[in-house]
Amino acid sequence: MAYDFSSFKTQTVDVLTWLKHEFTGVRSGQATPALLDKVQVDAYGVKSPIEHVATVSIEDPKTLRIAPWDTGMIKPIESAIAAANLGISTATDNIGVRVIFPDLTEETRKNTVKLLKDRYEEARIRIKHVREKTLNDIQEKEKAGDISEDERFTLKEQLQKLTDDVNNTLEDVFKKKEQEIMNM
């Protein structure tokens, strides 16, 4: 009997996607709109993401321009960014908010890499849980008589190879982001 690893693969892709999304929100000293994804603005009594009330564009490598569709939203946007404590500064003018990304200090870089490492380890733990769940499913199928002991060993080897491949991909994503932070 061939075991279906599609659930394992889907769950590991979800973990990889989560990690990449987490890494896009980490400040690297370069202007990136993804850093503002988690910032919620109080717009007309409802908390909304910035992109629901304004256009976010890259003005230069160190500056974002936020142009709200309603100029009355300039102050709430500025307040929301300040409250998010992202280590960036803002400047307002009559058409919107400028978000300025300061250069990273060596200490800031090291702290940022620690944050990246924490997220990377969390992703590895999630992969470990997915692997354990799949391994338990394989063992239950053996107990039920759906697969033989030899098939179980073969499936465990296949599962380990898939797990190693995913962990290597996670490590590559981490190392790439780490280099981006340390070499800026």
C-alpha positions as CSV (number, residue, x, y, z in Angstrom):
1,M,0.0,0.0,0.0
2,A,1.3,3.4,-0.9
3,Y,0.9,6.0,1.8
4,D,-0.5,9.5,0.9
5,F,1.9,12.1,2.2
6,S,-0.2,15.0,0.7
7,S,-1.4,16.1,4.1
8,F,2.2,16.3,5.4
9,K,3.3,18.2,2.3
10,T,0.4,20.7,2.6
11,Q,1.1,21.3,6.3
12,T,4.8,21.8,5.7
13,V,4.1,24.3,2.8
14,D,1.9,26.2,5.2
15,V,4.7,26.4,7.8
16,L,7.2,27.5,5.1
17,T,4.7,30.2,3.9
18,W,4.2,31.3,7.5
19,L,7.9,31.7,8.1
20,K,8.4,33.7,4.9
21,H,5.6,36.0,5.8
22,E,7.1,36.4,9.3
23,F,10.4,37.3,7.8
24,T,9.0,39.9,5.5
25,G,7.7,41.7,8.5
26,V,11.1,42.0,10.1
27,R,12.8,45.3,9.6
28,S,16.0,45.0,7.6
29,G,17.0,48.7,7.3
30,Q,15.4,48.9,3.8
31,A,11.9,50.2,3.2
32,T,9.4,47.4,2.7
33,P,5.6,47.8,2.9
34,A,5.3,44.3,4.4
35,L,6.6,45.7,7.7
36,L,3.3,47.6,8.0
37,D,1.1,44.5,7.4
38,K,0.3,44.0,11.1
39,V,-0.4,47.7,11.8
40,Q,-4.1,48.3,12.5
41,V,-5.5,51.8,12.0
42,D,-8.6,53.1,13.8
43,A,-10.6,54.1,10.7
44,Y,-14.1,55.3,11.4
45,G,-14.4,53.2,14.6
46,V,-13.1,50.0,13.0
47,K,-9.6,48.6,13.2
48,S,-8.3,48.2,9.6
49,P,-5.0,47.4,8.0
50,I,-3.2,50.4,6.5
51,E,-3.7,49.2,2.9
52,H,-7.5,49.4,3.4
53,V,-7.3,53.1,4.0
54,A,-4.3,54.3,2.0
55,T,-1.9,53.6,-0.7
56,V,1.6,52.5,0.4
57,S,4.5,53.0,-2.0
58,I,8.3,53.0,-1.8
59,E,9.6,56.5,-2.2
60,D,13.3,55.6,-1.9
61,P,15.3,52.7,-0.4
62,K,14.8,54.1,3.1
63,T,11.4,55.7,2.9
64,L,7.8,54.6,2.4
65,R,5.0,57.0,1.4
66,I,1.5,56.4,2.8
67,A,-1.1,58.4,1.0
68,P,-4.5,58.0,2.7
69,W,-7.6,58.2,0.5
70,D,-9.1,60.6,3.1
71,T,-6.6,63.1,4.5
72,G,-8.4,62.9,7.8
73,M,-6.8,59.6,8.3
74,I,-3.2,61.0,8.4
75,K,-3.1,61.4,12.2
76,P,-4.7,57.9,13.0
77,I,-2.2,56.3,10.6
78,E,0.7,58.1,12.2
79,S,-0.6,57.1,15.7
80,A,-1.0,53.5,14.7
81,I,2.5,53.3,13.3
82,A,3.9,54.9,16.5
83,A,1.9,52.5,18.7
84,A,3.2,49.5,16.7
85,N,6.8,50.3,18.0
86,L,8.5,49.1,14.8
87,G,11.7,51.1,15.3
88,I,10.8,53.4,12.4
89,S,10.0,57.1,12.4
90,T,7.3,59.1,10.7
91,A,6.9,62.5,9.2
92,T,3.6,63.9,8.1
93,D,2.8,66.5,5.4
94,N,-0.4,67.6,3.7
95,I,-0.7,64.5,1.5
96,G,0.2,61.7,3.9
97,V,2.8,60.1,6.0
98,R,6.4,59.3,5.3
99,V,7.8,56.3,7.1
100,I,11.6,56.5,7.4
101,F,13.7,53.4,8.1
102,P,16.9,54.3,10.0
103,D,20.1,52.5,9.4
104,L,20.5,49.4,11.6
105,T,23.2,49.5,14.2
106,E,25.3,46.4,14.9
107,E,23.3,45.8,18.1
108,T,20.0,46.1,16.3
109,R,21.2,43.7,13.6
110,K,22.2,41.1,16.2
111,N,18.8,41.5,18.0
112,T,17.0,41.2,14.7
113,V,18.9,38.0,13.9
114,K,17.9,36.6,17.3
115,L,14.3,37.4,16.5
116,L,14.7,35.6,13.1
117,K,16.3,32.6,14.8
118,D,13.3,32.4,17.2
119,R,10.8,32.3,14.3
120,Y,13.0,29.8,12.5
121,E,13.0,27.5,15.5
122,E,9.3,27.9,15.9
123,A,8.9,26.8,12.3
124,R,11.2,23.7,12.9
125,I,9.0,22.8,16.0
126,R,5.9,23.0,13.8
127,I,7.5,20.7,11.3
128,K,8.4,18.3,14.0
129,H,4.8,18.2,15.2
130,V,3.5,17.6,11.7
131,R,6.1,14.8,11.3
132,E,5.0,13.2,14.6
133,K,1.4,13.3,13.6
134,T,2.2,11.6,10.3
135,L,4.4,9.0,12.0
136,N,1.5,8.2,14.4
137,D,-0.8,7.8,11.5
138,I,1.6,5.3,9.8
139,Q,1.9,3.4,13.1
140,E,-1.9,3.2,13.4
141,K,-2.2,1.9,9.9
142,E,0.3,-0.8,10.8
143,K,-1.7,-1.8,13.9
144,A,-4.9,-1.9,11.9
145,G,-3.2,-4.3,9.4
146,D,-3.3,-1.8,6.5
147,I,0.4,-1.9,6.1
148,S,3.2,-4.4,6.9
149,E,6.1,-3.8,9.2
150,D,8.5,-3.6,6.2
151,E,6.2,-0.9,4.6
152,R,6.2,1.0,7.9
153,F,10.0,1.2,7.9
154,T,10.0,2.3,4.2
155,L,7.4,4.9,4.9
156,K,9.4,6.2,8.0
157,E,12.4,6.6,5.8
158,Q,10.4,8.5,3.2
159,L,8.9,10.7,5.9
160,Q,12.4,11.4,7.3
161,K,13.6,12.4,3.8
162,L,10.7,14.7,3.3
163,T,11.2,16.2,6.8
164,D,14.9,16.8,6.1
165,D,14.1,18.5,2.7
166,V,11.7,20.9,4.4
167,N,14.1,21.6,7.3
168,N,16.9,22.4,4.7
169,T,14.5,24.8,2.9
170,L,13.6,26.5,6.2
171,E,17.3,26.8,7.0
172,D,18.0,28.3,3.5
173,V,15.2,30.9,4.0
174,F,16.7,31.8,7.5
175,K,20.3,32.1,6.2
176,K,19.2,34.3,3.3
177,K,17.4,36.7,5.6
178,E,20.2,36.6,8.1
179,Q,22.7,37.6,5.4
180,E,20.3,40.3,4.2
181,I,20.2,41.8,7.8
182,M,24.0,41.5,8.5
183,N,25.2,42.8,5.2
184,M,23.1,45.9,4.9
